[in-house]
Amino acid sequence: MKEILHYAWIEIIRRPARSIGNMLGYSLALAIAIVLFSVLSFSQDASASVLNSTGTHFITYLPQCNSEACAVDLKDPLHEGFIANNTLSKVLSADIVSQITALDTVKDASPFILFRFYDKITDTYTLVAGFDPLNTTAVKTNCCSSEDIITGEFLKPTDTGLVMLEESFALAETLPVGFRVDIGGQSFRVGGIINAGVRPGKADIYMPITELRNLINTRLNTALPPDATNIILVESNGANVHYQAIDQVKEIMGDRSLVSTYACSKPASTAMGIGENGIWLVSGILLISVIALALKSEYSAVLERRRDIGILKAIGLSDSTILWQIVSQSVIQAVIGAVAGILLGVVLIYTIPFASISGISSQDTLGVDWIVTLSAFGLAVIGGIAAGIIPALSAASVRPAESLRGL
């Protein structure tokens, strides 16, 4: 084997231009593949963190039924009530939130109340939301967050007597920050104005859930339980498990439960898969192209050496020795080119600011994926073997008499 490698190396240096061309092909292919995969993988991770949380929010509730068990003792049931998705809903116990939060597919859950108040004097309705100011996950994605503030301040857990108004409601009622607004016969000061967008927990007025329970009790003949809620805000653990989370939550809530969610979680999950598949496809095409070029180069070299091979066979060199020498020759070039390509790729990744050039924003740092790099090296070696086998078989089939006849 040592002699085979020795003569393979001699043959490589006999044709430096062809050998350098083959090695350069492998080198550039691996360097480009490593840089391309690292940048695309970095971009994929950055976008995946966004896509994985796209459309992963939903609310669950039970529509109101006519049975006594579902009834709420309202003083004005014709005009007021608990609302979810523009329909009357049943009052639930917040204990169910802990069951939902315990699910592996659920990141967070929080109790939430939407109640419709009626003002007899002005004959107007006001939709008021009660949320947990301590919650920064499910509330943020389904109802509101400090990022939605237009003017004023977002409600703090210690705030009392303060509310936030939806921007459209504040403009319609001419209620800037600092003014007072009447809700259910009680006066509250406007602490902030927000624009909650199209979240399912959007309302006219927002206040802490404990204060809203107390306010609602003034509209009931029988007080609410201290943990009463009518909606549960849920944040799933990602787009890939979003619909699994919905199914599990509905099992907990019961057959009559309803869910309102965003329809963009499925496209987001699909987009994540497309990006990852695209990375492998581009890298695969690049490496296959290099192998094809190396195969052509090795085959041309065999054709040029056809007479030499015939002479070697005539003096007793076996077919297997010739085959191994040509395959070794191809593999050596692939290994040298692959090692050079890896070194070049690593240098490029750590010296060129690809992240800032591409405009990718992420908390992670762009680096080399060594598993992918070693895999690419292995593929290059396999490619070198593949590129050498066909020319080697062709060389082994050469008949000495045919080769010598041309001398």
Secondary structure, DSSP 4 states (H G I P E B T S, - for coil): -HHHHHHHHHHHHHSHHHHHHHHHHHHHHHHHHHHHHHHHHHHHHHHHHHHTTTT-EEEEE-B--SSGGG---BS-TTT-EEEETTEEB--EETHHHHHHHTSTTEEEEEEEEEEEEEETTTTEEEEEEEE-TT--SHHHHHT--GGGEEEE-PPPTT--SEEEEEHHHHHHHT--TT-EEEETTEEEEEEEEE--TT-TT--SEEEEHHHHHHHHHTTBSSPPPTTEESEEEEEES-GGGHHHHHHHHHHHH-TT-EEEE-TTHHHHHHHHHHHHHHHHHHHHHHHHHHHHHHHHHHHHHHHHTHHHHHHHHHTT--HHHHHHHHHHHHHHHHHHHHHHHHHHHHHHHHHS-HHHHHT---SS-----HHHHHHHHHHHHHHHHHHHHHHHHHHHT--HHHHHHT-
